[in-house]
Amino acid sequence: MTFDPYLRRWNLVPDGELIHTNSSDLLPVRLAGEPAMLKVARVDEEEVGHRLMVWWNGEGAARVLRHDGEAALLERVEGDLSLAELVHAGQDDEASRILCGTVDVLHGCQARPWPDVPPLEQWFRALEETAPQVGGVMTLALDTARHLFREPQGVRPLHGDLHHGNVLHSRERGWLAIDPKGLIGERGFDYANIFCNPDLETATRPGRLARQAHVVAEAAGLDRTRLLQWILAYAGLSAAWHLEDEEEGQARQTLAVASLAAAELNP
């Protein structure tokens, strides 16, 4: 991947080492002396995320300074705080409340016409295909997802991948979301990934899911039972993705999160 066309077009100066991910290439740059991040997508999903970032217009998320299809020039968020580090320092409740506060800002962007992003139901095709082969809690996750989709509540644009690593701290602007997937669906879904993070060891620690379900439900103004249903559905979906990628160990751990949510629903 060459960044040269965008460096020239937007008068950017490289300011760090190339970062390569499974879905995009990133390069720290400077725009008129100010730090920024040039991100060039290699999959369509990332371009969808760019459109949602543009739509948010910097409200609860990193600002998009320039945008052209696969390429986005983003505000570079260089804070000194980490939500994962907060969790590991014993401040799990505080990290969850920060995540909820960020989601609340993102979900509050309702006045303008919604961006062109796909429906949440589309994602669950992976679970529909995998659950019959695996059975058990994965089948329960699929049944729960179908129940939720029958009568969706609070539908709006969603981040789609909201977790401890995708909310960064800006010294100037506070906590900001990055790397959305971009979906339209029930708002409760955006809280589910919190419970599979910041890592699966933490996520499956005894009592952790039950406590954080109370914390998040209260902070987000969600019905705790419905939140647990979204956690169950999402964890099943995540396990299906892991199985597609032949990551059986991670699939087992993620299904353990699904089982914990199911146990809370049926004590």
N, C-alpha and C positions, 0 to 999 in steps of 0.2 A: 504494500500500500504506500503510495506517495501522497504526502500532504501538500506538495508544492503548489498545485492550482489554488488551494485555499489560502496558503501563506501569501501568495502574490495578490489574490483578489481582495483579501481583507487586511492587507498590510500587517501581517503578523510576524513576530520574531520568536523562533524556538527558544524555550526556556526550561528544558529538562529532557529526560529520557522518554523514549517511546514506551507506551503501555499497550500491551496486546492482550485482548480477551477473546473468548470464544465467539463473540458477536460484534466486536467493534475494535477500532484502533484509536488510541488517544495520545495526544501530544500536549504537554504544558507549553503555553505560549504567552506572549505579551502583546496586548493591543494598546497602542499609544502609551506604553509604559506600564499598563495595569495587567496583573496576572489574570489569565484565562485558561480554559481547557478546550482544545480542538478535538472533537469527537467525530469520527467517520464510521458510520454503520456498515456492517457487512451482511446483515440479515434484515429482512423487512420489519421484524418485530421492533428493532431499534429505531427505525424510522417512524414507526407509530409512536414510540416513546418521545421522540423529538417533537412531534405534533402536540402531544399533551403538554410537554414542557413549555412550548410557545403559548399554548392556551392559558396555562397558569399565570404567565406573565410575571414570574418572580414572587408570587404570593405563596409562601410556604415552601418554595422550591428555589433551586439555583436559577438565576436569570439566564435567558437565552439572548446573547448579544448579537448573533448572526445566525441565519438558518437558510439552508438550501438543500432540500431533499435529504440525501444521506448524511450531510455534514451539518453539525451544530457547533457553534462557538459558545461555550458556557462560562458563566462566572466561576472562577476557581475558588472553591471553599477550602480554606486553610485554617481550620480551627484547632484548638489544643485540647478538645474534649472528645471522648469516644463513648458511645452508648454501650458497646461491648465491655469496655473497661469498667464502666459504672456497674454493670451486672456482676462482673468478677470481683469487684470491690465490695459486694454486699448491698448494692443499691439497685436491685432489680425493680422494685416498685417505682422508683424515681425514673428509671429508664423507660418503663412502660408508660408512665404518665407523660413523659416527653414525646414519645412516639404518638400517643393519642392526641396530644396538643397539635402536633404537626399534621396529622391526618385531618383534624378538625378544620385547620386552615385550608388545606387542599380541598376538602369536601365543601367548604363554604363558597367556592368559586362557582356560583350558579347563575349569575345574572345574564351572562352572554351565551350565545348559541353553543351547544356542545361540540367538541372536536370530533373528527371522523376517526373513531377507533372502534374495534370489534366488540361484540357482546361477550360477557363473561361466560355464558353457556358454551361458547365455542371451545373454550379451554378444556371443558370437562369431557370432551370426546375421548381423550386419552384414558380417563378413568372408566368410561363406558366400555372401551375395548379391552382393558386389562382386568377389571374386577371379576368378570365371569371365569377367567382362567385361575385367579388366585383365591377368590372366595373369602370367607371369614370377615374380618373387620373391613376389608376393602369393599366387599359387597354392601356392608352396612354404610360405609362412606358414600357409595353411589346412591343408595336409597335415600340417604339424608340429603344429598345434593338435589336429587329430584324433588323431594319435599320442599326444599327451600326455593327452588325455581318456580314452583307452582304459584306461589303468592309472594313475589319479591317485595321488599320494603326499603324505602329510601334509596331508590335507584339514582345513580349519578356517575360521572366520570371517576374512575378508580386508578390509583397508582399501579396496583397489581403485584408489586414485589416489595412491599413495605416491611423492612426489618432493620435491625440495629446497624447494619453496615451501609444502608441506603439513606440514612438521615445523618448529616454531618453538621458540625458546629461552625458557624461563621462568627468571628469576633465582632463584626459590625452588625450582622443581621439575625443572629440567633440560629436556631436549628432549621435546616433546610433539606428537603428531599432531593435525591438525585435518582437517575436510572429507572424511571418508571417503565412499565410495559405498555400501559394504556388500554383501558377496558371501560365498558359501560356495564354496570351491575349494581347489586345491593351493597350498600356501604359497609355492612358488617364483614364482608369478605376481606376488606383491606386491613382488618385487625388480626386475621387468622395466622398470618405468617410470623407474627410476633412470637407465637407459641412453639415454633420450630427453630427458634433462634435465641441467642446469638450462636449457639452450636447445639448439636443434638444431645450431647452429654448433659448440658444444662437443661435442655428442654424435657428430658426424661427423668430429671432428679425428683425423688419422691416429694409430693406436696407442691411442687413448683407450679404445675399447670393449674391446679385448683386455686391456689392463691392468686396467680396472675389473672385468672378469669374473673375473680372478684374485682381486682384493681382496674382492669381494662373496662369491664362492664360499667363500673361506676364512673370512670374518667371519660368514657366515650358516650355515656347515656344509652347503653345498649341493654337489651334483655339478656341476662346471663345464659339462659337456656339456648336462645337463638345463637349467641356467640359461640357456645360450645358446639352447636351443630355445624357452624361454619368451620370451626377448628377441625372437627372430625372430617368434614367434606374435603377441606384443603389438604389435610395430612394424607388422606387417601389419594388425592390427585398428585401430590408431590411424590408419593411412593410409586405411583404409576410412571411418572417421568423418570425416576431413578431406575426402574426396571427397564424402561425403553433404552436407557443408556448403559444397561448391564452393570448397574451399581447396586448389587444385591444387599450389601451390608448397610448402605445408607437407606435403602428401601425398608429393611427390617426396622431400623431405628425410627424412621418416620412413621411406620405403621404402629410403633410403640406409642408415639404421640397420639395417633388416632385412637388407640385402645384406651389411653388415659382419658381422652375426651368422652369416649363412649361410657367409661365407668362413672364419670361425673354426671352424665345424663341419666344413667340407670344405676344409682347407688344401691 
